[in-house]
Structures are given as structure tokens and as C-alpha cells.
């Protein structure tokens, strides 16, 4: 690490340590706590409390980014670390705060405020949501368990769809590129009286950059929205199918000499998912009410021909949510209260005869108060969750857990251009179904009994400052997550265990400058320090990139034309499981450059781009220190694409 980087980290860490005790002392005073509500969007949304912790990407920015998917828009906007999806899906695995292999289990994904997280470690593929139907994307980094439940230590991504779909009309589009990329998609909107309808679908094929990595993906979305006065209803059906070859890993030598090669030319997998959603909302005696019901069924099949092994998992999930909220104003004071309850149950059956059942119920509430003249506000909230997990056959056992989550904080508008916020809370997560199962064919391991893994609990703290002037914006966040019983893979990378106490802390700094009417620049800088704080690995670092930088140079030579150059750098990181710091090698640092072109001509939207312009040879996934082990998954080299959409 450079002397400058070390000095920066020490000075900002010192500032954080001086402020965190202040935050801790004040987060117990209910009368002064509250978080400023900037705006409410859909009546069917939680009262989410937009704040300095939240980055909001609007539909216009998404359009000008030339983003082709929700995942693409998120990564281009916030510069988060992401990894290759080894299942062949287009969406990359997003890691907001350095949780590595368990990043998907520490990030909650919402669509219109409704939880989408799966019961396994696959993460959430959101390509079924048409990008033109997205109203905004909210990204909240850090603990958010009071409003959104377990698994929100890393943060929350909330995709807000348009209340009336895409209105009258529709669009058709296509995209083509190297590595055999072919994509066609279409959507149609229709308004009839109080109803608005949206139908959307796409088909995508890619040969990709490895042998036996061809993938085919299809998705369908049908949605109806009814709204009259202060009442509304949404009905939605979505389905998605992904089939792909599974090339497996290669050795380090193969990575340098034949990165396209696969030792498993016949392995393949398929994922099918369907979901049904209904929500009803209205206002009664000044209180907003919304009820939501979701049923989802997911089937994952993997066939490992080379190892004479296969898996078939079937997981139906049911979720129900009921929320109510109200805002009041008395003189110079504005207050708000949101209360709700959530219920979830899922069952996973596997072809080896194993079965896991989980039921979870929670109640929560959040109160906030703001003094409008001086811009000082705060919030306090709490959530009580009861969970019951049972397993049978090869992994017999059961666990019951009750968790109480609390959070509080302050938000102060210093002047017309700046605000500072303080946050203190706790979050938790439960082990998912994959973390109880280990397949011996990959190494010596045993399946964990379901009560072997204790719930992960985190104490979350954050301070931030946000500034916005006519030509400059910046957001600086200093955070810390002190975690007990963090769930992850052990040194063998086969068994899931609870770690000794760990800490995830760091600094995130986003800036943007408008240099002129035609030029702008954006940067996202992060420095992270994740390590064990006690136990046999005390002081040793955990696998995650310590430093990162993303810079975007934007040239808008016309109101509807934009060219963006993106440079992304991530530092080296330790191998998964290298807790003793004995591995001489690391996953290397890398720099990539992309260029993105967007142009709108009347009813046409044209996009083109080059990814990894320098044809950088790198990887983000490697699971073994042994260089001869087949554990490296190469990333794609230089690729080109061009696409267009016609709006009617």
C-alpha cells in the first residue's frame, strides 16, 4: 500500500472513531431520532427514507448509460466489485462491501419494495425486468435489517418499476456482439381506463469466451396495474429460463496458455423460475396501507458428466407483507411512522432425498422526526424476527432463532449544499440451504447438521457527508461492520462454518464534476479493510479487494448523444480460505477500459460499445492456492457489441 493510501485511511479512520462514540451515545434517544424523507414514490413502496446512505439512479440516467439490464446499470453507476457468473447468466455477482463468496447472501434485492432473495447462494438474476420499465434504482450500502430483514448487512438494491408500465405503445430491439452474442427483446404497453398493462420478453444467446460455456436465456413478464383515486392494485407474472454449459475451472498454466479450454466439455445446467405477485394499496383514516403476496418456484439442475454426478433442487417460496405508514406535520416539525409485518416460508427438496424447510415471521416499526427550518432530523427503528428451520434425511436437525434488530441515526442539513448523517444499527443473516450441504465429490467434507451454523450478527456503524453544488457532487462514507459468527467457507473451501469475530470497515468516496456543457467526469473510490479480530486468525485479512477506483469520462456533444469512457481498477486480493496468509499468490489486480456510445434519433435508440478495450487477461474467481488445481475461471477478453431499439 502506498504512503498516501495509508495516510488517507488512517486520517479518515481517526475521524470515524471520533464520531462513532457520539453516534452510539445519541442513538438511544428516541425523541431526537429520525431520517429525513425526501420523497415518496409509489404508494405500494415501503416508506424507505431516502437519505445520504442511498444512491438513486433515475430512468433518464439509466437511458443515457446505455445500460441493457438492471445489473448493468448498477455496476456502471456505483463501481462495485463484481465477479463472473459461473452459471452462464448475463448478470454478474455484485459485492457491495467485500463479502466475497457470500456476497449474494449479504445483499437484499427488492423489486418495488418486495424481497426477491433466494434460499440458496445463486444470487438474483434480474434480467426479467425490462430496462425501459424501470422508474429508478435505489442502492443503499450497509446494514438495513429493520426494514428489510435478514441478509442486509452489505446493503439493499431496490428496483422501482413505473406505476403505469411504459404507457401506450412499446418497443422492439436487438443486440449483437462478439462471442456469439445475440439478443432480441420486445415490450408492449396498453392503457384501458383505470388499467395499464405491460407485456415484455427477451431471448438471449451467447457462445461466450470459453469452451462449453454457451448459454441461452429467455424471460417473460406480464403485469397489470389498476389505480383509482387513492386505491391501487398490481398483478404480475414473471418467468425465466437459463440453460448453459458449465466449463469448470482451469489451472494457472491453462489460464495463461489456453484460457478457453474446458476439462468438462459435457457438463451443463438449467435454471427455471416462475413468480406470481399481487399487491393492494389504499388510504384509510389518513394511513397508507399496502398488502403484498408473492409465490415463487425455482428449479436448478446441474449435470456434472465428468464427475458422474448431478443435482436437482426444487424450491417453492411464499411471502406475505403488510405495511402501514403516516406522515404528520405540526408547526416546524414533520414526523412519520411506518409499521409492518412480514412472513416467509420456503421448502427445498433435493434429488439426494434431503429436505430443508424454513419459516420466518417478523414485525417492525420505524419513527422519524424532522425540524424543517434547521434541517435536523433523526430516526429510530426496530424489528423482531422469529425463524424456524428444519432439515431431514442426510442433514437431520433443526434450529429456532429469535433476533431483534435496532437502528437509529441523525441527518443534518448543514447548509443549502451539504448534509451530514450518522447511523448505528445491527443486522443479521441465517445460513441458506446451500450452506448446509457439501458434495463429497469435490473434496473431503461432510454435510452440516442444520443447527451447526449459528446466525450471523453484525453491529453496523456509518458516518457520511454529502455535498451538491451546481457543478460538483460528492458523497463520502466511512463504515464499520463488527460481525460475530460470520458465515463462510473454511480453509478447505468445502465446509461452511461460523468464523471467529471479524470486522469489515472502509471508506467510500463518490464524486462527479460537470466540466462544461459537454464534458463531465465521475469517480468512485473505495478502500476496505476486512479481517479477523480474534481467534486463531486474529489480525489476518479476509479475501476481498482492498482498494478500487472507477472513473467515467462523459462527452455529451448533443442532448441525445453521449460517449462514455470507463476505467475500472481493483487491487489484488487473497485467495478464498487463505486465512493464515500462507499462500504466496493472490488473485491479481487488474485494470479494464470500456467505451459506451448512446444516441437517440427520434424513435430510435442506438447503443454500441467495446468492453475490455485493452484485452486485459485476468480473472476474478479462483478457489485454490495450488496453481495446478483447476480453480481459475478466466474473464472475457475484448468484446464489441451494437444494438438498437425502436419505440412506437
N, C-alpha and C positions, 0 to 999 in steps of 0.2 A: 504494500500500500504506500502511495506517495505521502511525503510530509504534509502536503496541502490537504489531501483527503483525511489524514489522521487528525490534523489540527481542526479541520471543519467539523469532523464527527465529535471530537472532544468538546469543542465550544458549544455546539448545539445540544449535545447530551447534557452538558452542565446547565444550560438554560432549562432543559426539560426537567432535570432533577430538582431545580429550584422551584419550578411551578407545580409539579405533581403533588407535593405535600399540601400546597394551597388548595388544589383541586380536591384532594382527599378530604380535607377538613370541611370544605364547603358543600361537598356532595351529600351531606347528611341533613342539610337544612331545607326542609320541604317547602317552606314559604318563599324561597328565592330561586327555586329551580325551574327551568323551562327553556325550550329551544324555539327560536323564532320560526313561525310558519311563514314562508314566503308566498306560497300559493297552493291552492288545491287544484287538482286536475280533474280526474274522473270521480264521480260520486261513488263508484264501486271500488275506489282505492282506499287503502289504509291512510290515515292521517299521518303521512310519512315524515313530516318535519324536515323539509329541505333545509340544509344548513351548510356551513363551510366544509363539513365532512363529505358532502355529496357533490359529485360531478354530474352535471346534466348535459347530455348530448341531444340537441334538438333535431327535428326532422330535416331542417334546412342544412345543418352541418353534416348530417348523415348523407344527404343527397350529394353535397359538394365533395365529400370524401371519396365519392365513387365506390362506397362500400357495397359489396354484393351480399352480405349476410350480417346478422346481428353480431356474431363473433368477430367478423372482420371490422365492424365499426368500433367495437370496444377496444380491440388491440391497437387500432390506428389512433385512437383518441387518448389513451392513458399510458401507453408504453409499458404495459405489464409484461412480465416474463411469461412465455408460453412454450409448450412442448408439442412435438409431433404427436398426432393421434395415431397410435399404432394399430387401431382397428380399421383404418382407412377412411374415416369420416373427414369431411372438409373442416369442421370446427376443430381448432387447436385447444389444448388443455390450458386454461388460464390460471395463473398462480399470482394472487394479489400480494401476498406478504410472505413468500418464501416457505411454504409448507411442503414443497417438493412432491413426493409420491402421493401424499394425501391432500393435495391442493383442492381437488373437487369436493372432498368431504368437509372442508373448512370454508366453503363458499356457498351461500344460498342464492339460488336463481329463482326469480319471480317473473311471472307474466301477468300484468295488470294486478299486481299485489298478491298473486296466488302462487304458493310454493310449487316448484317443479322438480325438486331434488329427487333423485332415485334412491333406492335402498342399497345400491352397490357402489363401486368405485369408478364406474364408467363416465361419470360426469353427465352433463346435459347437452345434447345436441339440439340447438335452437334453429336449425336451418328451415324448419317447417313454418317459421314466421316470415311472411313476405316482407322485405325491407320497406316497400312502399306503404305498408300498413302500420309502420311504427311511428308513433307520435313523438316519443322521446325515450332515451335510455338513461336511467339513474344508476350511478355507481357509487356506493358508499363503502369506503375502506374501513376495516376494523370491526370490533365486536358490535353486534346488533341483535342479540338474542332476545331482548324483551319483546320487540315487535315481531320477530321472525323465527324464533325458536332455535333449536339445536343446529350446530354446524355453521354458525355465522361468525366465528372468530376472525376469519380472514376478511369477511365483508359480504356485501349483498349487491347483486345486479338485478335491477327491476326494469323489465321491458314494458313500456306503456303503449298499447295499441290505440289507434284512432277510435273515438267513440262511434263514429259513423263509417267505419271501414275506410274505403277510399272514395266514397261518394258515388256519383253516377259515372259510368264509364269503366275503363280498365286499362290494361297494358299487356303487351306481349314482348318477349325479349329472348335473346340468345347470347351465348358467350362461348368463345373458342380460344384454345391456347395450346401451348406445348405440353408434353407428357400426356397427349391424348385427351385434353380437357374438352368436353362438350356439354353444354347446359342449355336447356330450353325451359322457359317459365312463362306463366300467364296468370292474370288475375282479372276478375270482373266484379264491379260493384254496382248495386242497384238500390234505389230508394223508392219505397212504396208506402205512402202515408207516414205513419209513425215508425215504420220499419226501415232498416238499412241492412243490406246483405252483402257479403263478401265471399267469393269463391276463389281459391288460389291453389296452384300446384306447380311442381317443377320436376324435371328429370335431369339427372347429372351423371355423367360417366367420366372416368379418368383412368388412364393406364398407369399413371404415377411414375415415380422415379426409381422404383425397384422391380425386380422380377417378382412375379406372383403378388402384386400389390394393386391389381386392377380393382376398381370399386364402382358400384352402381348404387345410386341413391334416388329415391322417389319420395315425394311428400304431397299431402293434400290437406287443405284447410277449408272448412265451411263454417261461416259464422253469421249469426243474425242478431241485430241489436234493435230493441224496441225502447222508445223513450216518449213519454208524455208528461208534460209539466215536471214534477219532481220525482217521478217514478221511472224506473228503467229496468230492463232485463236483457241479459246476454246469454245466448246459446251457442256453443262451439263444439265442433268435431275436428280432430286432427289425427292424421296417421302418417307414419314414416317408416320406410324400409331401407336398410343399408345392407348390402352384401359386398364382401371384399375378400381378396386373398390375404393371407397372413404370412408374410415373408420371414418373420422372425429376425433375430439379430445376427450380426456378423462379428468376426474378431477385429481387433485394431488393424491387423495386417490386411484383412479384407477391405476394411474401410478405406485404406489408402490405395489399394491396388485394384479392387473390383467392388466398389460400393453398391452396384446394382444387384449383385449376386444374392441368391437366396438358397439356404440349405434345406428349405421346406417348400418345394415347388407346388405341393398339392394341398397344403393347409388352407383352410378357409373358414369364414364366419358369416353369420347373418343375424341382424337385429331387427325385430318388428315391434312397433309400439303404436298403440291407439289410445286416445284420450277423449273423454266426454266431459264438458264443463257447462255449468249453469249458474248464473248469479241473478239475484233480485235485489233491488235497492229502492229506497224511498226516504221520506222525511215524515216523522211523527212527533208532534208537540215540540218542534224545534230541534229534534235529534235526528241525525242522519243514521240510517240503518242499511246494512248490506249483509246478505247471506250468500254463501258460495258452496257449491258441491262439485267435486271432481272425482271421476273414476278413470283410472289408467291401467292398462295392461301392457307389460313388456316381456318379450321373449328373446333370449340371447342364446344362440347356438354357435359353438366353436368346435371345429373338427381338426384335430392335430394328427394328420395321416402319418407323418414321420415318426411320431411317438406312440402311435396306435392308441389314441386317447381322444375322448370327446366329452363335451359338457353341454347340457341343455338346462337353462334356468328359466322358470316362468314366474313372473311377479305381478299379481294384481294389487293395486293400491287404491284406497278410498280416502278422501279428505273432505272435511267439512269445516267451514269457518263462519262465524257470526261476529260482526263488529258494529259498534255504535259510537258516534262522536258528536261533540257540540262545541261551538266557539261562542264566547261572550265578550262583551266589551262594556266596562264601567269606567267612565271618565277616561283617564290616560292609560288604563290597564286593559290588556287583552289577555284572556285566558282560554284554555282549551283542555278538553278531557276526552280521551279515547279509551274504550274498554272493549274487550273481545274474548272469544274462546275459540280454540282450535281442537280438532280431533282428527287423528290419522290412524289407519291400520293397514298393514301390508303383510302378505304371506309369500314367501319364496319357496318353491319346490324345485329340487334338482334331480337330474337323472340318476344320481347315485343313491336316491332314496331319502336324502336329507331334506328337512323342512325347518324353516325359521318363521316364526310369527312375531310381529311387534304391534303393540297398541300404544298410543300416546294421546294424552289429553292435556290441555293447558288453558289457563285463564291469565289474562294480562290487563294492565292498565297503565296509562301514561298521562301525566298532568303537566301543563306548561303555562308559564305566566310571563308576560312581556310588558315592560313600561315603554310605551311608544315614543314619548318625547326624547328620552336619552338612549333608546335602543338597547337597554339592558334586559335580558330575558334569561330564562332557565327552564329546566325540565327535570322531572323525576319519574321513574317508571319501575314496574316490577312484573315478574312473570313466574308462575308456579306450574311446573311440568311434572306429570306422572307418566312413567313408562314401564311397560311390562313386555319383556322379550322372552320367548320360549323356543327351544330347539329340540328336535327329536331325531332318532336313529343315530347316525355316526357321530353326531355332535350334541348329545343329550345335555340338557342343562336349562337354566332359567335365571333371569335377573330382573329385579324390580328396583326402580330408582325414582327418587323424587328430587327435583332440582329447583332451586329458587334463584332467579336471575334479577339483578337490580342494575339500574343505571341512573346517572344524574349528570348535569353539566350546566355550564353558563355560556351565553353568547352575548357579546357586547359590540355594538357598532361604535367604533372609536370616532369616526367622522363620516363624511359622505362617501369616502372611498375605501375605508378599511374596517374590518371586523376581526375580532379575536374570539376563539372558543376554547373551552376546556371540557373534557369528557372523562368520566370514570364509570366503569361498569364491569360486569362479569358475564362470561359466556361459557357454553359447554357444547359437547357433542357426544353422541353414543356411537359405538362401533357399528359399522354397517355389515351387511350379510357376507361380503367378500372377506372381511377381516376375521371371520370365524372359520374360514376354510383354507386349507393348504393342500395342493395337489402333489403327492409324493414323487410323481414322475419328474418334477423339476428339481428335486433335491430331497435331502433328508428332513422331514418335517412331520408334524402331527397337527391334526385339526384342533383348534382351541375349543374347550367347552364354552358354552355361551356366557357363563359367568366368570370367565377368566380375565376379561378385559373390563377394567373399571371405566366409568365415564370420564372423559377429558374435561377439565375445568380450567378456565383462564380468567385472570384478573387483567382487565384492559384499561389502559390509560392513554390519553392523547391530548396534545395541545396544538392549536393551529392558528394561523393568521392568513387572512385573505384580503387582497387589495385589487381594486379595479378602477382604473382611470380611463380616459378616452382612448389612449393608445397602448396601454400596458395592463396586464393582469398577472397576478401571481397567487399561488396557494402553497403555503409551507406547513407541513405536518410532521410532528415528532411523536412517535408512538412507542408503546411497550405492551407486550402480552406476556405475563408471567403464568406459565402453564404447569399444572400438576396432572400427571398421568396422561401426557400427550400420547396419542395412539399412532403407531407407525411400525415399519418393518425393522426387525432386529439386524444384527451384524451379518447374518447369513442371507438376508434379503428374502427369506422364505416365510418366517413366522412373524405374526403381528403381536406386538407387546405394548405394555404401558411403559413409557420412558420415565427415568428419574426426572425431577423438576427441570424445566427448560425455560428459556426466555427468548422471545422474538422482539427485537427492537430495531428502530431505524428512523431515517429521515426521508421524506418525500417532498420534492420541490418542483412544482409545475409553473412555467412562465409562458407568456405569449406577448409578442410585440407587433403592433401594426406600424411598419416602417414607412409605408406610403399607401396611396390608394390601390396600388397594385401588388405590393410586397408585404409579407408577414412572416414571422418565424415563431415556432413553438418548441419548447423543450420540456422534457420530463426527466428529472434526475432522482435517483434513489440510492441510498446506502443502507445496508441491512447488516445486523449482527445477531445471528441465531446460534445459541449454544446451550450446553448443559450447565446448570448452575450448581448441581451437587450430584453425589453418586459416583460410580466408578469412572465416568467420563467427564467429571466436573471440569469446566473451563474449555472443553473441546468444542469445536464448531460443528454445526449441523450442515448437511448438504443443501445449499441454495446459493445462487449468485449473490455476492456481497454488494456489488455496485452495478448500476445500469444507467444508460443515457439514451434517450431518443430525441432526435431533432427533426423538425419538419420545416422546410423552406417552401413557402407557398407563393406562387405567382398567379395572380388573377388579372389577366390582361383584358378581361371582359366580364360583365356582370354574370354571365352564364358560362364562363370558361375558366378552368383552373388547372394548374400544373403543380404537383407537389413532389418534392424530393424528400425521402425519409431515410435517415441514417439511424441505425439501432446498434448499440453496443451492450454486451453483457460480459461481466468478468467471469473468470474461471470459478468452478465450484467443486467441492469434494464429491467423491463417489458415494452413492447411496450405501449406507451401512458402515462407512469408514469413520466410525465414532472414535476410534483410538488414534486416528490420524497417522496410520502406518502405511497407507498407500502412497507410493511416490508419485503417482499420476493423478491428475484431476480432469474433469470434463473441461476442455479448453475454453478460453474466452473467444468471442467472435464478434465481428462487425459485419453488418449487411447493409446494403443500399437498395432502396426501391424507388421507382418513379411511377406516379399515378396521374393519368390525364382524364379530365372530365369536361364535357361540352354538351350544352343543351341548345338544340336548334328547333325552335317551335315545339312540335310534339315529339321530337326525338331526343333521347338522352344517350350520349356515346361515352364509353369508357375504354381505356386502354392502359396497359401498364407493363412494367418489367420488374419482376421480383428477383432479388439477389443479383443485382446487375454485375457485381464483381465475380460471380460464380464461386462464391466462398464455399469451401469444402469443410463442413462442420457437422456436429451432432449435438442434440440436447438431451438424448436418452441413452444412458449406459448404466447397466446394473451391476457390473462386476469390476473389481480392480484387476483381476487376471486378464492381461491383454490377449491371451489366446482364447478366452471364453467368448462365446457368441452372444454378446450382450450389448453391442453397439447398433443403434438404429439411425442410419445416416439421414440427414435432411436433404431436401431437394436443392439442386443447383439452379443456375439461371433459368428463368422461365418467362414467357411472354403470354399476354392474353389481350383479347379485344372483344368488346361486347356492345350491344345496343338494345334500347328499349323504345317501343313506340307507344305513346299514351293517347288514348282516344276517349 
